[in-house]
Amino acid sequence: MKLHEHEGKRLFAECGIAVPAGKVVTSAAEAESAARDLGYPVMLKAQVLGGGRGKAGGVAQAGDDAAVQKEARRLLGSSLRDLRIEALLVERRVPARGELYISYFLDYASEQLWLLFSSSGGMEVEALPADKVLRLPVAVRRGPDLAALRSFLEKQGLTKLGRAIGQLAESLYACVRKNDLLLAEINPVLIASDGSLVAADARVEVDDNALYRHEGIAAAKASRRDKSDREARAEALGLNGFVELDGEVGILASGAGLGMASMDLLQAAGLRPANFLETGGRITADLVQGALDLVLDQPGLRGVLVNLYGGINPMVEAARGLVAAVRTRDMGIPVVVKLFGNEQEEAWGLLEAAGIPTVRGIETEEAVEKLARLLGVRS
């Protein structure tokens, strides 16, 4: 679960990391009031989940009431990278004489927690040469290797900031451990005029599996705005996964493996998937009807491939849901169903009686070929 900047900074502050004074607002009037209380100049920062806000115009500086009003009206209600801006973080601008970068992240490939540090922060940190970035594995029980960090700082001419940077690394690590974070990134860390370090931004991701341990963080999950309307609908239905893509063939599958195989075979046949969707192991007629409605609501669809296997899932329930969805819509595109397993015979009968093209074989290729023929595509 990703956190908004202001939520991440709250966690940082609780662990002793300095953050700029700020306030979250939802209107231009609130922004002006907050700016006056904080004192000019201020920064106005769009609270959407995702990076690159500065480059995309989601961060602005204001030196007076008129500028705050102008920028707040420009930002609020607009979209940034397809995410609607519903709130701004108004912060007192911190004068700085330099910028740094620090993060902890969990790398799934190596199954390792890593510390990343650079003597340069800002939007172009990804393009820095290797000798400007320290990448250290972190032993979870011991924490960051401060000796290795100090050695890197000496090479970078940052010895005078060694103690402050070491404390920041330890505090940020404490925040990771306390809150079960998968990512904790500060970019940039501002070097204030007095030599103190301030977290000017916060990118934070929490392990969903640990939310039960963090009541305050879990309570914010219902207000997430990092999903499209259809992705939010999928979550409300209880579907395991739904990801929108840019193709023309919708997919409904009963497992991640079936879903990915369906995508690969469609692409091999010259068809582009419009989504990834998997139901998981709790199929009911209502769930499948809602899932197919969700898939069919995607714009630009030419067809739908349904790929279901019934080990623990009752296929007759799936068939009832598919039939209900098709009967309640004005279907202008073909829906091909490959269904196999638990209660398959009765399920096939229901689908064929409803006129839904059905594949009785176990091979997904057969269903893809059938859909391709209906769409006039020759693979």
N, C-alpha and C positions, 0 to 999 in steps of 0.2 A: 504494500500500500504506500503510495507516494503522499508526502505531506506538502502542503503549501509552504512557501517561504516563511511566513510569520509563525506557522506551527513548528517548523524545524528550529527557528530561532528561539522559540520558547523552550524547547528541549535543551538547546545549547546553553541558554542563560541559566537553566536549572543546574547545569553541570559546571558553572563558573566561567563560561566563555562570554567575553564582552560582546554585546550586540548594540547597534545604534538605537537610540530612543525612537519609538515609532508607535503608530496606531493604525488599525485596519478600519477602512471607511467604505461606504457603499453609495455615496452621493457626492456631488461637487461641493455642496454646502458643508458636509461633514469633513471633506478634504481641506477646505479653507480653514475651518475651525481648528482642525488638528494641526495644520501648518502654523497657525498663529501661536498655538500652545507650545509647539516644539521649538519654534524660532527659525527664521529663514537663514540660509537657503535650505530647501528640503528636496528629497527625492520622492517621486511618485512611481510605484512599482506594481505592475499588473500581477494579481494573484491567480495565476493559472499554473497548471502542472506541466512542466516541461522546460527544457533549456532554451538558450538562444533568445531570451526576451529582449535583451538590449539591441541585438541586431535587427529584430523584428519590430522595433518601435514600441516595446512594452515598458520601457523605463524612461522617465523624463525628469529633468531638474527644473525647479521653480524657485524664483527669488522674491516673489511678491504674490499678493492675493489674486491679481488678474491672471498671472501665469498658472497658478494652481487651478483656478476655475477653468481656464482654457484646456489644460492638459487632462484634468479629471473628466471633463465632458467628452474629450476626444477618446479617452480610453474606456470609460465605463459604458457597457452595453455593446461595445465593438467585439470583434473576434481576433484572436491571436493564434495562428496555426490551428484554425478551426475550433478553438476553445473560446467560449464566451467569457468576457471579463466582467465579473459581477462584483469584484471587490478590489481595492487598492491598498497597498501598504504605504503610508506616508511616514517617512523617516527623516530625522535630522541628518543633514549631510555632514559626514565626518571628513575634515581636511586630512589628507594623507600624503606622505612623502615616498610611498612605495607600496607594492602589492606582492602578496605571496599566494601560494596555492597549497591546500592540504585536503586529503580525503582518506577515508577508510572504505574499502569495498570488498564484498565477498565474491570471489571468482569461482563459479561453479565448475569450470573445466579442471582447475587445479585443486578444488575443494579447500581453498586457502583464503584467509583474510589477509588483505594487503594494505600497507600504508603507502600513499603516494604524496610526495612533497616536491614543490618547485619554488625556486627563488623568484619566479615570474608568475603573476596571476593574470586574470582577465580573459577575454573572449577567445584569444588565440592560443590558450595553453596546450591544446591538443597538438599544435604544430611545432612545439618546442623540440629541439634536438635532445637526444638521449642523455647527454652529459649535464643537462639542465634539470633533469627529473630524477628524484630518488624513488626507487620502487623496492619496498622492503616487505618480506613475509612477516606476519605477526603471529607469535605464539600466543594463543588465546589466554592461557593462564598467566603468562608473564607480561603481556602487553608489548608496546613498541620498543624496539631496540634503540634506546636513546644514545648509546655510544656511536652507533652507525649514523644516526641522525646528526650528531655533533660533528663527526668527521666530514660529512657532506657539507655542512654549514661552513666549516673552515675553508673548504675548497671554493665555496661560493662567496667568500668574503663577508659572511654573516655572523661571525663569532660574537659580536656585541649583542646580537638578538638571540643567541643560543639558549639562554635560560627561558626567555619568554616563549620561544618556539617549542622548546621541550615541554613546558607547562601546557601549551595549547595542544600538543600531540597527546599528552596524557589525559587532559580533560575531554578531548574529543573521543578518545578511546573509551573513557568511562561512560560517555553518553551512548556509544555504540553498545556496550555491554548492558547498561541499565535498561535500554529501550529495545533491545533485540533488533538493531538496525542492520539492514543489508547494505546500505550506502549512507555515508555521512560526508558531504562535500562542502567545503567553504571556498568559494571562488568569486571574488578575491577575498583574501585576508588583508585588511588594510593595516599598513604601518602608520599609526597616528604620529602627529608631530612630537609627542612626548615619548615615542618609542613603544607605546603599548600596542597590542594587536586587537583588532576588531573584526568580527565576522560580518562582512558586508552582504553576504548572501548565504542561502542554505538550501542545499538539495538533499533531501532525506527520504529514504525508503525503509519501511518497517516490514519485518517478516509477518505475513498474514497469519501464519500458524501460531504466532505468539501474541496475537491481539487480545486473547482472553486474559493475558497477564497485565494488560495496559488499558484500563477502563477509559481513561481520558482520551487516549488515541483512538480506541475502537469507536467511541461515541461520535467521532467526526467522520466515520466511514460513510454514513448515509448521505453526507453532503458532498461527496466527491464529484468533481466536474471534469475528470480526465477521460471520461468515456463518452462516446456518441450516444444519442437517444436510443438507438437500437442496441448498443452494447449494454446500456443501463437496463433496458427491457429484458435482455437475456439474463442479466444478473438477478433481476426480480423474479423471473420465471424459475430460477434455480438451475439453469444450464451450467455445465462445467466450464464451457469456454465458447466465446463467440468473438471473432475478429473480422472486421470489415476489410475487404480487399477491393481491387478495382476491375474485376472481371465481369463476365456476363452469365455464369452458371452458378446458381446457389447450391450449397451443400448442407445436408443434414445427416450426420453420422452418429453412431452410438458409442464411439470411442475415439480417442486421439489418434490411434494407429490407423483405424478405418478412415478417419477424416483426412489424415495426411496422405494415405495411399490414394484416396479419391482425388485429391488435388493433383498429385503427380500424374495419375492416369488421364485426367482431363487435359492437363497441359500437353501430355504426349499425343493426345488426339486433336490438338489444335484449338482447345477450348480453355478459357481463362477462368479460374475460380473467382467467385464474387465474395466469398467468405470462408472462414473456417468455423465449424460449429460441431460440438460434440455434447450429447445428452448426459453421458455418465450412466450410472447403473440404477437409476430410479425412474424408469419410464412409466408414465401413465398416459391415458388418452389425452387428458388436458395438457400435459407437458408437451407432447408431440404436436398437438394442434397449435399450441402457442408457438412452438419452435418453427413449424412450417409457415405460419403467418408471419413470423419475424423475418424469415428468409425471403418470402415473397414480397415483403414490403421494401426490399432493396431496389433502388432505381436501376433501370437499364437491363433487367434480367431477360434472358432468352430461354432459359430452362432451369430445371432443378434436378439434382441427383440426390436420392435418398439411399443411404447405405447403412443398413441396420443388421446387427447380429444379436440373437437372443440366447445368451447363456443364462444369466439370471433375469434378464429383461423379458417380459411377456410380449411376444410379437403381435398377439391379437390386440392388445391394448394399443400398441403403436399403430396398427392398421386402422383401428377405430379413430384414432386422432388424425391420421392422414386423411381418411375419408371425410371426416367432419370439416377439416380445413378446406379441402377441395370443394365440397358442396356449398360452403358458405361464401365462396368467392367466384367472381367472374373470371375463370381461368383462360388466359390468352396465351399461355406458354405450356409446353409439355413438362410433366413431372414423372420421372422414371424411378421406380422403387426396386432396389435389390434388398430382399429381406430373407433371413435365414436363421433357423434355430428354434427356440422354445415356442411351441404352438404355431409353427409356420404354416401348416396346411389350412387351418381356419383363417389365418391372416391373409394368405394368398387369395382365398375365396372372397373375402370381404373387399380386397383391393380390386380384383378383376370384375366383381359385380358392380363396382362403382366406376368401371371404365378407366382405371388408372393403370398405365403401362407397368407391368411387373415382370421381374426377372427371377426365376426360381433357382437358378444355378448359384454356386458359391463364389464364382469369379466376378470380381468387380469390373474387369475388362468388358464383360458381356453387357453390363448395364451402361457403361460409358459408350460402347459402340451403338447401342440402341438409341441413346439420347443423341449421339452425333448424327445418326441417320434421320431422326425426327427433325433435327435442326438443319439438315441439308449440308452437313460437314463431312467430308471424306478424309479420314485419317490415313 
